[in-house]
Amino acid sequence: MQKFRLETTIAGSRFISGCAAALSRLNKGDEVRVIRDHHNRHDDKAVAVYGGIFHIGYVPRAVNGPLADLLDGGGSVRATVSVDPIIYGDSIKSPPKILIEED
């Protein structure tokens, strides 16, 4: 069976207070964490993304279903930054892309 693999841009970063500062510390190859967010009232398949202790966004709703199902089933993944974010001051011009691969 083929292992799960997804490369996607992080969603929602622009709406998280102070996120630009946390994103500015990320570089290609850095590890990030993806954590199932069962309490998200807007998306029952939400998967949050963390850089260190900072919440930096979500896996986009359009592609989070299979990942949420994998995590709910006890699967584990490794996620890394695949494309650097573009930050100007406190403004997020382009959030990072991340690569998520099943362990």
N, C-alpha and C positions, 0 to 999 in steps of 0.2 A: 504494500500500500504506500502511496506517495505521501510524504510528510508535508504538513502545512507550511506554506511560505507566502508572505505578503509584504509588498513594499507599498507604503502609503504616506501621504502627507498628514501630519498631525492636524486635527480640526479643533476649533474653539479656543485656540491660544489667545486670540485677540480679546476675548471676553474675561480672561483671568487676570485679576489685578497683580501687577508686579511680574507678570510672566516674561516680559521682554528681558529683564535682568537675568532670570534663570536660563532662558534660551540662549542668551549671549555667551554663556559659559560652555555650551555644547559644541562639540566638534565631530566631524565625520569619524566613525569608529567607536565613539563613546557608547557605553551601554546605558540603556534606559529600561524602566520597568513598565510592564503592562499589567494592570490589575482590574479584574472584573468589578464593575460598580453596580451592584444589585440594588442600590437605593436611589438610582437616578430616576427621577420622576418623568423625564422627557424621553427616555429610551430604555426599554427593558432589556436590551442587549448591550448596553454601554460598557466600554472598556476604556478605563482612564490610563493616561500615560504620565509617568513620573520621571523626572531627571533629578537624581538624588532624592532629597526630601520634598522637592517642589512639584506640585501638580502643574503640568505644562500643556495639557489638552486631552484629547480623546482620539481613539481610532474612529474614523468617519463612519457614520451610521450606515452608509451605503455598502460598506464592506465588513462591518464588525460581527455579523451573525455567525459565520463559521468559527471565528476566533472565540467568541463568547461561548459557543457550544463546546469547543475544545477545552477551554478553561473550566467550564462547568462540569465537564466529564473527568476532571482531574489531570488533564494534560498540562505540560509545561512548555514554555517557549523562552527563547532568548531574543531580545530586541536591541538593535544598535542604530545609531544615527547613520544614515546612508547619504544624505545631502545636508550640508550645513544650513542653518537658518540665516536669513538676511535681516539684520536688526540695525536701525538707525535711531540712536538715542533710546527713547522709550517706545519707539514704534516698531511693530513687527511687520516688515515688508513681505517676508515669505517665511512661513514656519518650516521647520526641518522635515525631511522625509525620514522615515524609519523603516528598517527591514526587520520583520518578525519571522522567526523560524522555529519550528517545533524541535524540542530537544530529543 
